[in-house]
Every structure is written in structure tokens, then in C-alpha cells.
């Protein structure tokens, strides 16, 4: 299996950018089309308090500290819902891009493009990534962790290990109790290491 298989540099960037553009458009258009849910209202309240320097929120915001920190950077005092939803929608580009990268790494660019396109238009993903929820941010960091694990499995590099650690830390800071699931990625990268099997 080779990375260069079915790889056409002339179409890689235009196709990838088109897929990411579609994903972004689906997530950012008419952000007030759906009402604010209870979870979103609670998260928005924590973000506003954090932006004002108040400490009246649960420790680590029930394990969702990174969500509040990132959104409060864009609008620390008022944090209107459309800005908060936009931040989450933009973070979905990481998930979509890693789908392209993962498919390309394990098979070909065609596989990666199809995976990215399916993620971009998947109704369940679009619905959740148009809301102020920690899940979407966690998936972005987790999918990046999966991609880096695959990169390490094929070509171990010390720098990639550092970035993988940062991605996994972001998963835990975004949604702590689900972060344990993503610890399986580096484990499988070590156990199912193609480079190691080739050397053996």
C-alpha cells in the first residue's frame, strides 16, 4: 500500500478545498435556523462568565473547559450564539480534513476525497456541528489524533508524537469522560505498526 497510489497532485488541492468549502458552507449558513437548545444555553452562560473573569462555573466546566476557553477568545463578553456556533462549525474543517488525510494514508486520494465528502454532507454531522456542543470540538481533536497515530504507524517521528500528545490532551480538555476512547489510537498505532512488521 503506497501513499502515491492514485495520487494526482494537480487535483489534490482543488478537490480538497472544494470539499472543505462545502463542509463549511453547510455548517455556517443561516445559523439561527434552529433554536438554542438547553445544553447550548448552559455552555454559552459558562463562556460569558469565563470571558468576564468570573469563577462561578463548575470545575473544568464538567470536563468541557477547552470549549469555553476557545469560544470566549472570539467574543469574551457577550458571546452571541451565532459566533459560538461559527467557532464550532469552523472546527469541523479539522474533522473533514483528517477524513481526507486518513483515507489518503490508508489507501488513496480517491478514498480520502470520498471520506471527506461523506463527512461534509453527513446529516448527523452537519446537525451537530451547527450547535454549540463540546462533542464537535472533541471529534475534531480526536480525528486529528487518529490521523497522527496513523502517521506514526507508517513513519515514526518524534515531532508527530508531540503533536499526538497535544491532540489527545485537547480531547480530554474538551470532553473529559469520552477522552479515554481516543487513547486506543496510539495503542493500535504501536501494535499494528506496518513499519515494524516490515522490519520483522
N, C-alpha and C positions, 0 to 999 in steps of 0.2 A: 504494500500500500504506500503510495507516494503522494506527497503534497502537490506535486506538479501535475498530477493526473487530471485531465480535463480543465486545466487552469489556463485561462486566456486573459493575460494582463490588460488587453485593450478593452475588455468588457467588465473586468472585476470592479473597478471603482464606479463607473456609471450605474451598473446594476445594483451594487451595494447602496449607493447614495439614493437611488430611486426607491429601494425597499425601505430604507430608514426614513426617507421623506414621507412615504405613505404611512408608516407607523406613527410618525409624529403628527401628521395631519389628522389621522383618525382619533388621536388622543387629545389634541388641543382644540379641535373645532367645537364651538358652542358649549363651553364648559359648564354653563348654568342650565343645560338641558335637563339634568337630573337633580332632584332635590338633595339637600345636605342630609346625610344620614347621622345617626346618633354618634357613631364612632368618629366620624369626621368632625362633628361639633366638639367632642371631647378633645381630640388631637389639636384642633385649632385653638381651643382655650389654653392648652398647655404651651403651645407655640407662642401665643401672645404674652403669657406670663413669663416665659423664658426670655423673650425679646426685651421685656421691660426690667429684667433683672430680679424678678420676684422668685422666691423659693417655695411657693405654695403649690407644689405638684409632687406626685408620688416619687419615691426614689427611682431613678432611671426611667421615670415615666412608664412604669410597668414593663420595663425592658425595651422601650421604644425611644430612647434618648436621642439617637442619631437622627431620627425623623424630625424631631422638633428642632434640633440644632441646625440642620441643613435648611429647612424651610424658613426659620427665623432669620437666617442670613440675608434672605431676599426682602423680607418685609418684617422687621423686628417688632414694630409697634401695633400696626393694625392687622396685618396678615389676612387680607381678604381671601375668601375661599378660592377665587379663580387663580390667584398667584400660587397658593398652596397646591392646587390640583395641577397647575402647569409644571411645577417642580417635579412632581411625581410622574407626569406624562413625559417630561424630558428624560428622566432617569430610565424610562422604558427603552430608550435608544441603546443603553448598555446591554440590556437583555436581548434585544433584537440583533445587535451587532455580534454578541457572543454566540448566538444561534448560527449566524453565518460562519463565524470562525470555527466553531466546533464541527459543523458539517464539513467544512473545507478540510479540517485537520484529519478527521477520521475517514473521509472518502474523497470528495472532490468539491470544487467550487459550485458545481451544479447542485449538489446535495446541500451545501451551505446556503445557497440562494433560495432553494425551496424551503428549507427550515426557517430562514429569516422571513420569507414571505408568509408562511403559515403563521408564524408568531405575530407578524404585523397585523394580520386580519382576523386572528382568532377572537371570536366574540367575547369569550370569557376574559381573555387578557385585556382587550380594549375596555370592557366594562370596569374592571378593577383598576386599571391604570388611568382612569378618568376620575378617580376618587382620592381623597387624602387618607391613604391607608399605608401602614408600615409594610404590609406584605409585598407591595410592588418594589419598594426600595430594597427589601431583603432579597427578593428574587434577582434584582439587578446585581447586587454584590455576590450572591450565591452563584449565579450563572457565570460571572467573571471568575469566581473561584474554581468552577468546573473547567472552564477554558484553560486557566493557568495550570490546573492539575494535569490536563491532557498535554499541555506544552512541556511540563516537567517529565511526563512519562516518555515522551518521544525524544526530548533533548534537554536533559537536566542542566539547569543553570542556577547559580546561587542567587542571582538577582530575581529570578522568577519565584524562588522560594520566599523571598522577602515580600514580593507583591502578593503572593498567595496568602501569606500571613495577614497582610493588611486587609485583603478582601474578606477573609474569614472573621477577622475582628469586626469589620463593618457589619457582617451578618449578625453577629452576636449583639452589637450595639443597636441594631435596628429592630430585631425581634429575638430576644434572648432565648426563649424556650424552644424556638424552632432552629436555633443555630446549630444544635447538636447533629441535625441531619446532614449538614454540609461538611462535617468532619469526615464523612465517609469518602469524600472526593480524593483528598491526598492519600488516604489509605489504599484506595484502588489504584491510584497512580503508581504507588510503590509496588503493590502486589502484581499488577498487570502491566508491568513496565516492558514495552516491546524491546527497548534498547538492551535491557538486562537479559531478556530471553535470547536476543541475537548473539550477545557476547557468550552466553552459556553454550 
